[in-house]
Structures are given as C-alpha cells and as structure tokens.
Amino acid sequence: MKRLTEQEKQNILQLYRETNETTTTLASKYNVTESTISRLLKNSLPMQEYEHLIRLKRAAR
C-alpha cells in the first residue's frame, strides 16, 4: 500500500477543510484506503474541528 508524503498529507488536510472533498473522494484521488484518510484526519486535526467537519460533510450529502 502507498505511503503518503508529508506534502500529500498537508494537501489532504487542506482539501478536506476547504472543499467538498470527502474521505472517499480523497482516498480515490491519492490511491489509499478511506481508513488511511480517516486516520490522518483524526490524528492531525483538533477533535472539535474533526467532528465539526464530519457533521458538515454528512449534512452536505
């Protein structure tokens, strides 16, 4: 399985925060699993921000 570079990780965080990208679309774009994206988000974002973004993404569906 592919390992994400630090630059890719930063890009993913920015895209998740600022666009309508989801864990599914980001996983596809970066050729990794959804759990890899979720783990990155959970480990990199403050918990309140992470939960807020998840609520926003779910509401947008």
All heavy atoms as TSV, in Angstrom:
chain	resi	resn	atom	element	x	y	z
A	1	MET	N	N	0.851	-1.194	0.000
A	1	MET	CA	C	0.000	0.000	0.000
A	1	MET	C	C	0.884	1.240	0.000
A	1	MET	O	O	1.948	1.265	0.604
A	1	MET	CB	C	-0.902	-0.025	1.237
A	1	MET	CG	C	-1.943	1.069	1.331
A	1	MET	SD	S	-3.137	1.335	0.013
A	1	MET	CE	C	-3.795	-0.266	-0.291
A	2	LYS	N	N	0.416	2.262	-0.666
A	2	LYS	CA	C	1.145	3.515	-0.812
A	2	LYS	C	C	1.244	4.264	0.512
A	2	LYS	O	O	0.304	4.289	1.282
A	2	LYS	CB	C	0.411	4.367	-1.844
A	2	LYS	CG	C	1.043	5.701	-2.064
A	2	LYS	CD	C	0.246	6.521	-3.056
A	2	LYS	CE	C	0.945	7.836	-3.205
A	2	LYS	NZ	N	0.115	8.948	-3.399
A	3	ARG	N	N	2.407	4.869	0.731
A	3	ARG	CA	C	2.576	5.742	1.891
A	3	ARG	C	C	2.460	7.188	1.420
A	3	ARG	O	O	3.025	7.559	0.402
A	3	ARG	CB	C	3.944	5.532	2.538
A	3	ARG	CG	C	4.037	4.221	3.301
A	3	ARG	CD	C	5.311	4.123	4.119
A	3	ARG	NE	N	5.368	5.050	5.225
A	3	ARG	CZ	C	4.821	4.848	6.419
A	3	ARG	NH1	N	4.181	3.740	6.664
A	3	ARG	NH2	N	4.936	5.742	7.374
A	4	LEU	N	N	1.734	7.980	2.177
A	4	LEU	CA	C	1.561	9.392	1.829
A	4	LEU	C	C	2.790	10.195	2.239
A	4	LEU	O	O	3.351	9.984	3.316
A	4	LEU	CB	C	0.338	9.959	2.544
A	4	LEU	CG	C	-1.006	9.387	2.129
A	4	LEU	CD1	C	-2.086	9.816	3.119
A	4	LEU	CD2	C	-1.364	9.819	0.724
A	5	THR	N	N	3.184	11.126	1.382
A	5	THR	CA	C	4.277	12.030	1.733
A	5	THR	C	C	3.725	13.113	2.661
A	5	THR	O	O	2.513	13.304	2.764
A	5	THR	CB	C	4.864	12.703	0.479
A	5	THR	OG1	O	3.867	13.549	-0.104
A	5	THR	CG2	C	5.331	11.664	-0.548
A	6	GLU	N	N	4.627	13.841	3.302
A	6	GLU	CA	C	4.184	14.936	4.169
A	6	GLU	C	C	3.408	15.981	3.361
A	6	GLU	O	O	2.415	16.516	3.837
A	6	GLU	CB	C	5.372	15.586	4.887
A	6	GLU	CG	C	5.899	14.778	6.049
A	6	GLU	CD	C	4.825	14.457	7.084
A	6	GLU	OE1	O	4.048	15.355	7.458
A	6	GLU	OE2	O	4.744	13.295	7.510
A	7	GLN	N	N	3.858	16.248	2.141
A	7	GLN	CA	C	3.162	17.222	1.286
A	7	GLN	C	C	1.752	16.733	0.949
A	7	GLN	O	O	0.794	17.513	0.987
A	7	GLN	CB	C	3.957	17.475	-0.002
A	7	GLN	CG	C	3.333	18.534	-0.890
A	7	GLN	CD	C	3.248	19.886	-0.194
A	7	GLN	OE1	O	4.242	20.393	0.315
A	7	GLN	NE2	N	2.056	20.471	-0.148
A	8	GLU	N	N	1.620	15.467	0.636
A	8	GLU	CA	C	0.299	14.900	0.347
A	8	GLU	C	C	-0.612	15.004	1.568
A	8	GLU	O	O	-1.790	15.353	1.445
A	8	GLU	CB	C	0.410	13.445	-0.103
A	8	GLU	CG	C	0.980	13.283	-1.496
A	8	GLU	CD	C	1.264	11.845	-1.860
A	8	GLU	OE1	O	1.674	11.057	-0.976
A	8	GLU	OE2	O	1.076	11.501	-3.034
A	9	LYS	N	N	-0.065	14.718	2.740
A	9	LYS	CA	C	-0.851	14.815	3.969
A	9	LYS	C	C	-1.362	16.232	4.172
A	9	LYS	O	O	-2.537	16.444	4.513
A	9	LYS	CB	C	-0.029	14.380	5.180
A	9	LYS	CG	C	0.265	12.889	5.201
A	9	LYS	CD	C	1.163	12.541	6.374
A	9	LYS	CE	C	1.533	11.074	6.369
A	9	LYS	NZ	N	2.424	10.738	7.481
A	10	GLN	N	N	-0.497	17.220	3.958
A	10	GLN	CA	C	-0.905	18.618	4.112
A	10	GLN	C	C	-1.966	18.987	3.079
A	10	GLN	O	O	-2.926	19.691	3.394
A	10	GLN	CB	C	0.310	19.552	4.003
A	10	GLN	CG	C	1.301	19.408	5.142
A	10	GLN	CD	C	0.644	19.517	6.507
A	10	GLN	OE1	O	-0.088	20.474	6.776
A	10	GLN	NE2	N	0.888	18.552	7.374
A	11	ASN	N	N	-1.795	18.507	1.849
A	11	ASN	CA	C	-2.782	18.772	0.797
A	11	ASN	C	C	-4.137	18.175	1.162
A	11	ASN	O	O	-5.178	18.807	0.965
A	11	ASN	CB	C	-2.318	18.198	-0.546
A	11	ASN	CG	C	-1.144	18.941	-1.129
A	11	ASN	OD1	O	-0.801	20.044	-0.712
A	11	ASN	ND2	N	-0.502	18.321	-2.104
A	12	ILE	N	N	-4.133	16.955	1.680
A	12	ILE	CA	C	-5.375	16.281	2.074
A	12	ILE	C	C	-6.079	17.069	3.172
A	12	ILE	O	O	-7.288	17.297	3.107
A	12	ILE	CB	C	-5.090	14.830	2.512
A	12	ILE	CG1	C	-4.718	13.995	1.282
A	12	ILE	CG2	C	-6.279	14.225	3.267
A	12	ILE	CD1	C	-4.112	12.649	1.598
A	13	LEU	N	N	-5.330	17.499	4.174
A	13	LEU	CA	C	-5.925	18.288	5.263
A	13	LEU	C	C	-6.545	19.568	4.718
A	13	LEU	O	O	-7.662	19.930	5.084
A	13	LEU	CB	C	-4.870	18.610	6.327
A	13	LEU	CG	C	-4.370	17.435	7.152
A	13	LEU	CD1	C	-3.205	17.870	8.028
A	13	LEU	CD2	C	-5.480	16.843	7.984
A	14	GLN	N	N	-5.833	20.239	3.832
A	14	GLN	CA	C	-6.347	21.484	3.259
A	14	GLN	C	C	-7.603	21.215	2.427
A	14	GLN	O	O	-8.595	21.934	2.557
A	14	GLN	CB	C	-5.276	22.148	2.408
A	14	GLN	CG	C	-5.744	23.466	1.817
A	14	GLN	CD	C	-4.655	24.176	1.046
A	14	GLN	OE1	O	-3.549	23.670	0.878
A	14	GLN	NE2	N	-4.973	25.358	0.557
A	15	LEU	N	N	-7.568	20.196	1.586
A	15	LEU	CA	C	-8.729	19.878	0.755
A	15	LEU	C	C	-9.936	19.499	1.601
A	15	LEU	O	O	-11.061	19.922	1.310
A	15	LEU	CB	C	-8.387	18.738	-0.216
A	15	LEU	CG	C	-7.471	19.107	-1.373
A	15	LEU	CD1	C	-6.999	17.845	-2.096
A	15	LEU	CD2	C	-8.170	20.056	-2.334
A	16	TYR	N	N	-9.711	18.722	2.645
A	16	TYR	CA	C	-10.835	18.301	3.492
A	16	TYR	C	C	-11.446	19.501	4.204
A	16	TYR	O	O	-12.653	19.594	4.350
A	16	TYR	CB	C	-10.367	17.243	4.499
A	16	TYR	CG	C	-11.522	16.520	5.160
A	16	TYR	CD1	C	-12.216	15.519	4.481
A	16	TYR	CD2	C	-11.930	16.832	6.447
A	16	TYR	CE1	C	-13.284	14.853	5.071
A	16	TYR	CE2	C	-12.991	16.168	7.055
A	16	TYR	CZ	C	-13.658	15.184	6.353
A	16	TYR	OH	O	-14.722	14.530	6.937
A	17	ARG	N	N	-10.590	20.424	4.631
A	17	ARG	CA	C	-11.077	21.608	5.350
A	17	ARG	C	C	-11.785	22.597	4.428
A	17	ARG	O	O	-12.759	23.225	4.832
A	17	ARG	CB	C	-9.901	22.344	5.999
A	17	ARG	CG	C	-9.402	21.738	7.270
A	17	ARG	CD	C	-8.177	22.491	7.739
A	17	ARG	NE	N	-7.893	22.241	9.132
A	17	ARG	CZ	C	-6.669	22.157	9.622
A	17	ARG	NH1	N	-5.611	22.297	8.834
A	17	ARG	NH2	N	-6.485	21.939	10.906
A	18	GLU	N	N	-11.284	22.773	3.217
A	18	GLU	CA	C	-11.696	23.918	2.394
A	18	GLU	C	C	-12.573	23.566	1.200
A	18	GLU	O	O	-13.044	24.481	0.516
A	18	GLU	CB	C	-10.447	24.654	1.907
A	18	GLU	CG	C	-9.621	25.213	3.054
A	18	GLU	CD	C	-8.308	25.833	2.614
A	18	GLU	OE1	O	-8.064	25.940	1.388
A	18	GLU	OE2	O	-7.520	26.203	3.492
A	19	THR	N	N	-12.772	22.292	0.903
A	19	THR	CA	C	-13.571	21.910	-0.258
A	19	THR	C	C	-14.623	20.891	0.155
A	19	THR	O	O	-14.712	20.516	1.322
A	19	THR	CB	C	-12.685	21.295	-1.373
A	19	THR	OG1	O	-12.238	20.000	-0.953
A	19	THR	CG2	C	-11.486	22.185	-1.694
A	20	ASN	N	N	-15.385	20.417	-0.822
A	20	ASN	CA	C	-16.391	19.403	-0.509
A	20	ASN	C	C	-15.846	17.991	-0.658
A	20	ASN	O	O	-16.603	17.028	-0.698
A	20	ASN	CB	C	-17.648	19.611	-1.370
A	20	ASN	CG	C	-17.354	19.461	-2.848
A	20	ASN	OD1	O	-16.209	19.316	-3.252
A	20	ASN	ND2	N	-18.385	19.522	-3.658
A	21	GLU	N	N	-14.518	17.847	-0.718
A	21	GLU	CA	C	-13.903	16.522	-0.774
A	21	GLU	C	C	-14.263	15.731	0.484
A	21	GLU	O	O	-14.341	16.287	1.577
A	21	GLU	CB	C	-12.379	16.629	-0.870
A	21	GLU	CG	C	-11.864	17.274	-2.140
A	21	GLU	CD	C	-11.804	16.336	-3.326
A	21	GLU	OE1	O	-12.212	15.155	-3.215
A	21	GLU	OE2	O	-11.341	16.782	-4.387
A	22	THR	N	N	-14.475	14.433	0.290
A	22	THR	CA	C	-14.790	13.536	1.403
A	22	THR	C	C	-13.662	12.527	1.567
A	22	THR	O	O	-12.745	12.475	0.743
A	22	THR	CB	C	-16.100	12.778	1.112
A	22	THR	OG1	O	-15.884	11.944	-0.036
A	22	THR	CG2	C	-17.250	13.734	0.860
A	23	THR	N	N	-13.755	11.718	2.604
A	23	THR	CA	C	-12.740	10.667	2.771
A	23	THR	C	C	-12.733	9.747	1.552
A	23	THR	O	O	-11.678	9.306	1.109
A	23	THR	CB	C	-12.976	9.852	4.054
A	23	THR	OG1	O	-14.297	9.340	4.037
A	23	THR	CG2	C	-12.759	10.691	5.301
A	24	THR	N	N	-13.903	9.488	0.993
A	24	THR	CA	C	-13.999	8.610	-0.177
A	24	THR	C	C	-13.310	9.215	-1.392
A	24	THR	O	O	-12.521	8.548	-2.066
A	24	THR	CB	C	-15.485	8.332	-0.512
A	24	THR	OG1	O	-16.111	7.787	0.644
A	24	THR	CG2	C	-15.616	7.377	-1.670
A	25	THR	N	N	-13.601	10.488	-1.675
A	25	THR	CA	C	-13.002	11.108	-2.857
A	25	THR	C	C	-11.495	11.299	-2.684
A	25	THR	O	O	-10.734	11.120	-3.635
A	25	THR	CB	C	-13.672	12.457	-3.192
A	25	THR	OG1	O	-13.528	13.353	-2.093
A	25	THR	CG2	C	-15.149	12.277	-3.521
A	26	LEU	N	N	-11.085	11.634	-1.475
A	26	LEU	CA	C	-9.645	11.804	-1.229
A	26	LEU	C	C	-8.901	10.475	-1.307
A	26	LEU	O	O	-7.796	10.414	-1.847
A	26	LEU	CB	C	-9.418	12.476	0.126
A	26	LEU	CG	C	-9.824	13.953	0.180
A	26	LEU	CD1	C	-9.857	14.439	1.618
A	26	LEU	CD2	C	-8.884	14.800	-0.667
A	27	ALA	N	N	-9.504	9.424	-0.790
A	27	ALA	CA	C	-8.874	8.101	-0.863
A	27	ALA	C	C	-8.666	7.703	-2.317
A	27	ALA	O	O	-7.598	7.195	-2.690
A	27	ALA	CB	C	-9.723	7.064	-0.136
A	28	SER	N	N	-9.664	7.946	-3.129
A	28	SER	CA	C	-9.562	7.627	-4.549
A	28	SER	C	C	-8.491	8.476	-5.229
A	28	SER	O	O	-7.664	7.968	-5.985
A	28	SER	CB	C	-10.917	7.855	-5.209
A	28	SER	OG	O	-10.842	7.612	-6.584
A	29	LYS	N	N	-8.484	9.755	-4.935
A	29	LYS	CA	C	-7.537	10.690	-5.549
A	29	LYS	C	C	-6.088	10.353	-5.204
A	29	LYS	O	O	-5.192	10.478	-6.036
A	29	LYS	CB	C	-7.864	12.104	-5.075
A	29	LYS	CG	C	-7.072	13.192	-5.753
A	29	LYS	CD	C	-7.511	14.548	-5.264
A	29	LYS	CE	C	-8.821	14.908	-5.935
A	29	LYS	NZ	N	-9.220	16.300	-5.747
A	30	TYR	N	N	-5.850	9.912	-3.963
A	30	TYR	CA	C	-4.487	9.633	-3.502
A	30	TYR	C	C	-4.149	8.144	-3.495
A	30	TYR	O	O	-3.084	7.751	-3.020
A	30	TYR	CB	C	-4.253	10.255	-2.117
A	30	TYR	CG	C	-4.104	11.758	-2.208
A	30	TYR	CD1	C	-5.213	12.596	-2.092
A	30	TYR	CD2	C	-2.871	12.332	-2.438
A	30	TYR	CE1	C	-5.083	13.970	-2.201
A	30	TYR	CE2	C	-2.723	13.706	-2.545
A	30	TYR	CZ	C	-3.836	14.521	-2.430
A	30	TYR	OH	O	-3.698	15.879	-2.544
A	31	ASN	N	N	-5.075	7.326	-3.989
A	31	ASN	CA	C	-4.838	5.885	-4.125
A	31	ASN	C	C	-4.491	5.218	-2.790
A	31	ASN	O	O	-3.540	4.453	-2.689
A	31	ASN	CB	C	-3.739	5.624	-5.167
A	31	ASN	CG	C	-3.741	4.195	-5.636
A	31	ASN	OD1	O	-4.798	3.545	-5.689
A	31	ASN	ND2	N	-2.579	3.673	-5.968
A	32	VAL	N	N	-5.269	5.561	-1.777
A	32	VAL	CA	C	-5.137	4.944	-0.457
A	32	VAL	C	C	-6.540	4.548	0.008
A	32	VAL	O	O	-7.525	4.859	-0.656
A	32	VAL	CB	C	-4.475	5.891	0.573
A	32	VAL	CG1	C	-3.034	6.200	0.190
A	32	VAL	CG2	C	-5.274	7.176	0.740
A	33	THR	N	N	-6.634	3.889	1.142
A	33	THR	CA	C	-7.941	3.477	1.653
A	33	THR	C	C	-8.616	4.637	2.396
A	33	THR	O	O	-7.947	5.576	2.848
A	33	THR	CB	C	-7.823	2.286	2.620
A	33	THR	OG1	O	-7.071	2.706	3.766
A	33	THR	CG2	C	-7.141	1.092	1.950
A	34	GLU	N	N	-9.928	4.524	2.527
A	34	GLU	CA	C	-10.674	5.529	3.299
A	34	GLU	C	C	-10.204	5.556	4.748
A	34	GLU	O	O	-10.166	6.611	5.371
A	34	GLU	CB	C	-12.167	5.246	3.243
A	34	GLU	CG	C	-12.778	5.552	1.908
A	34	GLU	CD	C	-14.262	5.260	1.875
A	34	GLU	OE1	O	-14.976	5.750	2.775
A	34	GLU	OE2	O	-14.693	4.551	0.960
A	35	SER	N	N	-9.859	4.393	5.278
A	35	SER	CA	C	-9.396	4.364	6.675
A	35	SER	C	C	-8.070	5.105	6.833
A	35	SER	O	O	-7.826	5.714	7.879
A	35	SER	CB	C	-9.299	2.931	7.193
A	35	SER	OG	O	-8.361	2.193	6.463
A	36	THR	N	N	-7.235	5.100	5.801
A	36	THR	CA	C	-5.983	5.868	5.853
A	36	THR	C	C	-6.291	7.358	5.945
A	36	THR	O	O	-5.688	8.078	6.754
A	36	THR	CB	C	-5.110	5.577	4.617
A	36	THR	OG1	O	-4.739	4.199	4.629
A	36	THR	CG2	C	-3.860	6.442	4.587
A	37	ILE	N	N	-7.237	7.815	5.133
A	37	ILE	CA	C	-7.625	9.233	5.165
A	37	ILE	C	C	-8.247	9.574	6.518
A	37	ILE	O	O	-7.883	10.579	7.142
A	37	ILE	CB	C	-8.606	9.566	4.020
A	37	ILE	CG1	C	-7.985	9.285	2.648
A	37	ILE	CG2	C	-9.102	11.012	4.142
A	37	ILE	CD1	C	-6.814	10.151	2.274
A	38	SER	N	N	-9.156	8.743	6.989
A	38	SER	CA	C	-9.807	8.985	8.281
A	38	SER	C	C	-8.790	9.048	9.407
A	38	SER	O	O	-8.868	9.922	10.280
A	38	SER	CB	C	-10.831	7.890	8.580
A	38	SER	OG	O	-11.880	7.947	7.659
A	39	ARG	N	N	-7.855	8.136	9.397
A	39	ARG	CA	C	-6.823	8.100	10.434
A	39	ARG	C	C	-5.979	9.374	10.389
A	39	ARG	O	O	-5.679	9.982	11.423
A	39	ARG	CB	C	-5.957	6.854	10.253
A	39	ARG	CG	C	-5.028	6.568	11.403
A	39	ARG	CD	C	-4.375	5.181	11.330
A	39	ARG	NE	N	-3.946	4.790	10.001
A	39	ARG	CZ	C	-4.572	3.894	9.222
A	39	ARG	NH1	N	-5.649	3.272	9.634
A	39	ARG	NH2	N	-4.109	3.586	8.023
A	40	LEU	N	N	-5.601	9.805	9.191
A	40	LEU	CA	C	-4.824	11.035	9.047
A	40	LEU	C	C	-5.601	12.223	9.611
A	40	LEU	O	O	-5.053	13.021	10.382
A	40	LEU	CB	C	-4.504	11.281	7.561
A	40	LEU	CG	C	-3.949	12.667	7.230
A	40	LEU	CD1	C	-2.593	12.884	7.880
A	40	LEU	CD2	C	-3.878	12.874	5.731
A	41	LEU	N	N	-6.859	12.327	9.251
A	41	LEU	CA	C	-7.680	13.441	9.729
A	41	LEU	C	C	-7.819	13.413	11.239
A	41	LEU	O	O	-7.649	14.431	11.916
A	41	LEU	CB	C	-9.062	13.401	9.075
A	41	LEU	CG	C	-9.095	13.599	7.560
A	41	LEU	CD1	C	-10.481	13.280	7.020
A	41	LEU	CD2	C	-8.657	14.995	7.175
A	42	LYS	N	N	-8.122	12.244	11.768
A	42	LYS	CA	C	-8.336	12.106	13.218
A	42	LYS	C	C	-7.065	12.429	14.000
A	42	LYS	O	O	-7.120	13.051	15.060
A	42	LYS	CB	C	-8.792	10.679	13.527
A	42	LYS	CG	C	-9.346	10.514	14.920
A	42	LYS	CD	C	-9.865	9.125	15.148
A	42	LYS	CE	C	-11.251	8.988	14.566
A	42	LYS	NZ	N	-11.922	7.757	14.984
A	43	ASN	N	N	-5.910	12.033	13.453
A	43	ASN	CA	C	-4.647	12.247	14.152
A	43	ASN	C	C	-4.069	13.647	13.939
A	43	ASN	O	O	-3.193	14.069	14.699
A	43	ASN	CB	C	-3.610	11.215	13.718
A	43	ASN	CG	C	-3.948	9.827	14.199
A	43	ASN	OD1	O	-4.648	9.656	15.191
A	43	ASN	ND2	N	-3.476	8.821	13.493
A	44	SER	N	N	-4.547	14.359	12.925
A	44	SER	CA	C	-3.942	15.646	12.574
A	44	SER	C	C	-4.780	16.856	12.956
A	44	SER	O	O	-4.242	17.943	13.116
A	44	SER	CB	C	-3.680	15.699	11.065
A	44	SER	OG	O	-2.820	14.660	10.665
A	45	LEU	N	N	-6.077	16.666	13.062
A	45	LEU	CA	C	-6.963	17.791	13.362
A	45	LEU	C	C	-7.371	17.779	14.829
A	45	LEU	O	O	-7.507	16.709	15.418
A	45	LEU	CB	C	-8.237	17.702	12.510
A	45	LEU	CG	C	-8.074	17.755	11.001
A	45	LEU	CD1	C	-9.406	17.488	10.328
A	45	LEU	CD2	C	-7.505	19.083	10.566
A	46	PRO	N	N	-7.588	18.970	15.395
A	46	PRO	CA	C	-8.156	19.003	16.748
A	46	PRO	C	C	-9.510	18.286	16.730
A	46	PRO	O	O	-10.251	18.381	15.741
A	46	PRO	CB	C	-8.327	20.493	17.025
A	46	PRO	CG	C	-7.414	21.183	16.059
A	46	PRO	CD	C	-7.333	20.295	14.851
A	47	MET	N	N	-9.833	17.566	17.786
A	47	MET	CA	C	-11.039	16.740	17.821
A	47	MET	C	C	-12.302	17.539	17.503
A	47	MET	O	O	-13.153	17.081	16.753
A	47	MET	CB	C	-11.174	16.050	19.176
A	47	MET	CG	C	-12.344	15.082	19.246
A	47	MET	SD	S	-12.360	13.802	17.950
A	47	MET	CE	C	-10.959	12.817	18.423
A	48	GLN	N	N	-12.428	18.743	18.045
A	48	GLN	CA	C	-13.625	19.551	17.782
A	48	GLN	C	C	-13.736	19.896	16.298
A	48	GLN	O	O	-14.821	19.851	15.730
A	48	GLN	CB	C	-13.612	20.832	18.608
A	48	GLN	CG	C	-14.011	20.612	20.047
A	48	GLN	CD	C	-14.083	21.925	20.799
A	48	GLN	OE1	O	-13.168	22.722	20.735
A	48	GLN	NE2	N	-15.181	22.133	21.507
A	49	GLU	N	N	-12.624	20.257	15.681
A	49	GLU	CA	C	-12.646	20.585	14.251
A	49	GLU	C	C	-12.985	19.345	13.425
A	49	GLU	O	O	-13.787	19.411	12.487
A	49	GLU	CB	C	-11.305	21.166	13.801
A	49	GLU	CG	C	-11.314	21.547	12.332
A	49	GLU	CD	C	-9.989	22.077	11.818
A	49	GLU	OE1	O	-8.982	22.055	12.561
A	49	GLU	OE2	O	-9.961	22.501	10.655
A	50	TYR	N	N	-12.379	18.227	13.780
A	50	TYR	CA	C	-12.638	16.962	13.088
A	50	TYR	C	C	-14.130	16.613	13.131
A	50	TYR	O	O	-14.746	16.337	12.104
A	50	TYR	CB	C	-11.787	15.857	13.728
A	50	TYR	CG	C	-12.061	14.468	13.221
A	50	TYR	CD1	C	-11.639	14.087	11.954
A	50	TYR	CD2	C	-12.712	13.530	14.009
A	50	TYR	CE1	C	-11.881	12.796	11.477
A	50	TYR	CE2	C	-12.954	12.244	13.549
A	50	TYR	CZ	C	-12.525	11.883	12.275
A	50	TYR	OH	O	-12.768	10.612	11.810
A	51	GLU	N	N	-14.721	16.670	14.303
A	51	GLU	CA	C	-16.141	16.345	14.457
A	51	GLU	C	C	-17.031	17.341	13.715
A	51	GLU	O	O	-18.028	16.962	13.106
A	51	GLU	CB	C	-16.506	16.271	15.939
A	51	GLU	CG	C	-15.874	15.063	16.615
A	51	GLU	CD	C	-16.055	15.045	18.122
A	51	GLU	OE1	O	-16.526	16.047	18.691
A	51	GLU	OE2	O	-15.720	14.012	18.721
A	52	HIS	N	N	-16.663	18.609	13.749
A	52	HIS	CA	C	-17.418	19.636	13.041
A	52	HIS	C	C	-17.390	19.379	11.527
A	52	HIS	O	O	-18.427	19.451	10.854
A	52	HIS	CB	C	-16.842	21.017	13.359
A	52	HIS	CG	C	-17.458	22.126	12.584
A	52	HIS	ND1	N	-18.742	22.565	12.796
A	52	HIS	CD2	C	-16.971	22.888	11.572
A	52	HIS	CE1	C	-19.015	23.547	11.951
A	52	HIS	NE2	N	-17.954	23.759	11.201
A	53	LEU	N	N	-16.215	19.086	10.988
A	53	LEU	CA	C	-16.092	18.834	9.553
A	53	LEU	C	C	-16.881	17.595	9.140
A	53	LEU	O	O	-17.523	17.592	8.085
A	53	LEU	CB	C	-14.612	18.695	9.168
A	53	LEU	CG	C	-13.807	19.992	9.176
A	53	LEU	CD1	C	-12.320	19.704	9.062
A	53	LEU	CD2	C	-14.267	20.931	8.073
A	54	ILE	N	N	-16.846	16.562	9.963
A	54	ILE	CA	C	-17.617	15.355	9.655
A	54	ILE	C	C	-19.107	15.692	9.581
A	54	ILE	O	O	-19.802	15.265	8.659
A	54	ILE	CB	C	-17.355	14.248	10.699
A	54	ILE	CG1	C	-15.970	13.653	10.484
A	54	ILE	CG2	C	-18.420	13.157	10.614
A	54	ILE	CD1	C	-15.579	12.632	11.507
A	55	ARG	N	N	-19.592	16.460	10.535
A	55	ARG	CA	C	-21.010	16.858	10.519
A	55	ARG	C	C	-21.350	17.642	9.256
A	55	ARG	O	O	-22.398	17.429	8.626
A	55	ARG	CB	C	-21.359	17.679	11.758
A	55	ARG	CG	C	-21.576	16.824	12.995
A	55	ARG	CD	C	-22.242	17.600	14.115
A	55	ARG	NE	N	-21.460	18.743	14.560
A	55	ARG	CZ	C	-20.471	18.682	15.450
A	55	ARG	NH1	N	-20.147	17.530	16.014
A	55	ARG	NH2	N	-19.816	19.760	15.790
A	56	LEU	N	N	-20.465	18.554	8.859
A	56	LEU	CA	C	-20.693	19.336	7.643
A	56	LEU	C	C	-20.736	18.451	6.403
A	56	LEU	O	O	-21.599	18.605	5.542
A	56	LEU	CB	C	-19.591	20.390	7.458
A	56	LEU	CG	C	-19.595	21.572	8.413
A	56	LEU	CD1	C	-18.384	22.459	8.130
A	56	LEU	CD2	C	-20.881	22.366	8.262
A	57	LYS	N	N	-19.797	17.516	6.316
A	57	LYS	CA	C	-19.733	16.621	5.147
A	57	LYS	C	C	-20.986	15.745	5.081
A	57	LYS	O	O	-21.533	15.539	4.002
A	57	LYS	CB	C	-18.484	15.730	5.199
A	57	LYS	CG	C	-17.160	16.455	5.308
A	57	LYS	CD	C	-16.747	17.140	4.035
A	57	LYS	CE	C	-15.421	17.861	4.243
A	57	LYS	NZ	N	-14.924	18.466	3.044
A	58	ARG	N	N	-21.414	15.246	6.213
A	58	ARG	CA	C	-22.601	14.390	6.233
A	58	ARG	C	C	-23.855	15.174	5.867
A	58	ARG	O	O	-24.725	14.683	5.163
A	58	ARG	CB	C	-22.761	13.727	7.599
A	58	ARG	CG	C	-21.747	12.640	7.812
A	58	ARG	CD	C	-21.941	11.922	9.124
A	58	ARG	NE	N	-20.937	10.885	9.269
A	58	ARG	CZ	C	-20.447	10.472	10.409
A	58	ARG	NH1	N	-20.892	10.981	11.549
A	58	ARG	NH2	N	-19.530	9.525	10.454
A	59	ALA	N	N	-23.947	16.401	6.341
A	59	ALA	CA	C	-25.113	17.238	6.049
A	59	ALA	C	C	-25.169	17.602	4.570
A	59	ALA	O	O	-26.243	17.791	4.012
A	59	ALA	CB	C	-25.068	18.500	6.897
A	60	ALA	N	N	-24.018	17.672	3.933
A	60	ALA	CA	C	-23.955	18.060	2.518
A	60	ALA	C	C	-24.394	16.932	1.585
A	60	ALA	O	O	-24.709	17.170	0.433
A	60	ALA	CB	C	-22.534	18.492	2.169
A	61	ARG	N	N	-24.432	15.695	2.072
A	61	ARG	CA	C	-24.801	14.553	1.225
A	61	ARG	C	C	-26.228	14.609	0.786
A	61	ARG	O	O	-27.138	14.943	1.402
A	61	ARG	CB	C	-24.571	13.235	1.946
A	61	ARG	CG	C	-23.118	12.857	1.927
A	61	ARG	CD	C	-22.966	11.407	2.290
A	61	ARG	NE	N	-22.162	11.280	3.494
A	61	ARG	CZ	C	-22.193	10.275	4.319
A	61	ARG	NH1	N	-23.002	9.291	4.139
A	61	ARG	NH2	N	-21.424	10.239	5.366
